[in-house]
């Protein structure tokens, strides 16, 4: 099945920001486009707004004048729904209300030809439910664009329960022909991105509620150590706290209040107070004129140790010994740790530094400091440390000085299990594996969706393969012991992957 021919009409119903963006994408791809809105005059206003955007593209040299003029000539506002009769594709971008969408598509079904593809841009409703009122639900798909649609490449192509394979394939091919990167997924709450991404917001909010660190520090650690483009607090301020909280609540309710998706009371209170983020002038941070930029907690300069003992294998933190040597600090290597178990760094005072493993540092009788996971320890510009209560201030300062000698800013946070990046990434990996195992989408599509849809530094399945399923499982099992609510209970998919890794390792060693 090939893409819809460029000579065929694409209709967009709903002329808000998303509707205008989708119309622009189809226009630039070469289609005649018709815009319709139930409110009189809105379609004409939207057509003018799209035309103005095309003008700006031309002014910036991104669209030549001839192509702009041709696109403007192909864009027509429709005063009546009946004017969409010759459309080959109708994309809906109206209110996120099931009854409204069902009524619209029931009316469209009486107008368009039998070969017209019907699509919803819903981000939170069931594609199957929207199509439930149709006589021919087989031609109905989800085409979930991300805002702003002209700029962001990802499109989730969602198959409802009754969607025919030919319809989904035609929708995928059309999105690809428009220069987008489409991914296929099943009709599940949140689809790929809004399902798998829930822990990125939820763990940050949980850490805030546990007083692990303030929002600016949590954001900074996830950006500068985890490699994420934006921290969850600044990102939800950009999205809108009301929008983000509503999506979280919708997914939670759709999964029958599964504790893995539990919303945050702190976020609910923020929304109730009117702190919606940038659009209201304040959210987690203030956006009023003259408001100071958020400042994360950063430890003051400290002296590094003269030497460090490296005991055993550091696995995900394996780059650290080399970086320590490059910083001019003597590294004394010892290999008498238990094979297969994580090693540690030891300061001259005897305090040990372990990569976070899901346990609180205070659970150990040792004087130890946990350090957080990093996407790349060489390029990371910040590291978080969480000391046990038995660690002396001087020892903590030495640990701070060690990472500062590697060129890192250091944030000292409370002793919380899994820390910030560690528990967030472990949950993302688990959610992604669970989505793959349940047939939500193929592994490649999941990783592509998370990289392009929310700008993750790497796909969670790719990241999980590097960390190792066994060690990810261990971290989540320790978290589950600390918080036995079910929130951190590892999926069967992760357990199976970990068992397969162990079996493969044992087989290789035999």
C-alpha positions, 0 to 999 in steps of 0.5 A, a space after each residue: 500500500 502506497 502513500 496517498 497521492 499528492 494530487 488528492 485532498 487532505 482535510 483537517 478538522 479543527 483549526 487550533 495550533 495542532 490543526 494548523 500545524 498538520 495542515 501546513 505539513 500536508 501543504 508543504 508536502 504538495 497536497 490540496 488542503 481544506 480546513 474546517 472548523 465548527 465555529 464560523 470564520 475560524 477556518 478562514 482565520 486559520 488559513 490566513 495564519 498558515 499562510 503567514 507561517 509560509 511567508 515566514 519560512 520564505 523570509 528565512 530561506 526555508 521555502 522558495 517563493 514559488 512553492 509558497 505561492 503554490 501552497 497558498 493556492 492549494 489551501 482552502 477554508 471550508 464553511 461546511 463539512 460537506 465540502 470535504 466530500 472529495 478528501 482522501 484523508 481527513 485528520 481530526 484535531 478537535 477537543 479531547 472529548 470522546 463524544 465530540 469526536 465520535 459525532 464528528 466522524 459519524 457525520 464525516 462517514 456520511 460525506 466522504 467516499 469509501 476509500 477515504 482514510 479517517 484519522 484522529 490526532 488524539 493523544 489521550 483517548 482510545 482510537 478504538 473508542 473513537 471509531 466505535 460509532 462508525 459503520 466502517 471502523 476498519 479505515 480509521 487510524 490514529 495519526 498522533 503528531 507532536 507539537 509543533 507538527 511542522 518541526 517535530 518529526 515523530 508521528 505515532 500511527 495507531 491501530 485501533 482494535 478494528 483498524 485494517 492493516 491496509 489502512 494503517 500501512 497507508 497512513 504510515 506511508 503517507 506520514 513518511 512521504 510527508 517527511 515525517 518519521 512514523 512509528 507503528 503502535 497498538 491502541 494502548 493508553 498513552 500509545 508509545 511516548 505518553 506511556 513509556 515517558 510517565 516515569 520521567 515525570 513521576 520519579 522526579 515528582 516522587 523525589 521532590 515529595 521525598 525531599 531528595 532535592 529541590 526541582 532545580 537540582 533534580 532537573 540539573 542532574 537529569 540534564 547534566 548527568 542523565 543527558 536529557 535535553 530538559 529536566 522534568 520540572 522545566 519540561 512540565 512547566 513548558 507543556 503545562 502542568 494541567 496538561 501533563 497532570 491530565 495525561 498522567 491521570 488519564 493513563 492511570 485511570 485507563 490502566 485501572 489505577 495501576 500503582 506504576 502510573 499513580 499521579 502526584 499529589 504535589 502536581 495536583 496541588 500546583 495545578 489547583 493553585 493556578 501554577 500551570 507553568 509558562 502559560 500562567 507565569 509560574 509553575 515549579 519556577 517563576 516566569 515573570 519578568 525579572 524572575 531569577 533563573 532556577 539555581 541547582 544545589 552545587 557543592 562548593 570546591 573541595 580538595 580531591 584525594 591523592 589516591 583512590 582504590 578501585 575494587 572490582 568491576 564498576 560496570 556502567 561506571 567503568 570509565 571512572 578509573 581512567 578519568 581519575 588517572 587522567 586527572 592526576 590522581 593515583 589509582 590502585 586497582 584491586 580485583 578481589 571483589 566477588 566476580 559479577 558483583 559491582 565493585 566500588 571506589 575507596 577513598 584513603 579514609 576508607 569510605 566507599 563510593 558505590 554506583 546506586 543500586 536501588 538501596 539507601 546508603 543507610 541500609 549498609 553498615 559500611 561508611 558509603 556514598 552512592 553516586 548516580 548513574 550518568 549517560 556518559 561519565 566522560 561527558 557528564 558535567 554534573 554528578 549527584 552524591 548521596 551519603 549515608 549518615 555515618 559518613 564524616 563531613 570531611 569524607 564527603 568533601 573528599 568525595 566531592 573533590 574527587 568528582 570536581 577533579 574530573 571536571 564535574 559539578 557535584 550535587 549532594 542529595 538526600 539518601 534516597 534509594 536509586 537516586 535520581 538518574 538511576 531510578 528514572 532510567 531503570 523505570 524507563 527501561 522497564 516500561 519500554 520492555 513491558 510495552 514491547 512484550 505486550 505488543 504495543 510497538 516493536 523495539 526499534 519503534 519504541 526507541 525511535 519514538 522516545 528519541 524523537 518524541 521527547 528528545 531522550 538522549 538514547 532509546 530506553 531499550 538501547 540504554 537498558 541493553 548497555 546497563 544490563 537487564 540483570 542489574 536493572 532488575 536488581 535496582 528495581 527489586 531493591 526499590 520494591 523492597 523500600 517501597 512495597 506498593 507495587 510501583 517498582 515491581 519489575 515487569 515479567 519482560 524485564 525478569 525474562 530478559 534478566 534470566 536470559 542474560 544470566 543463562 547466556 553468561 553462564 553458558 559462555 563461561 562453561 
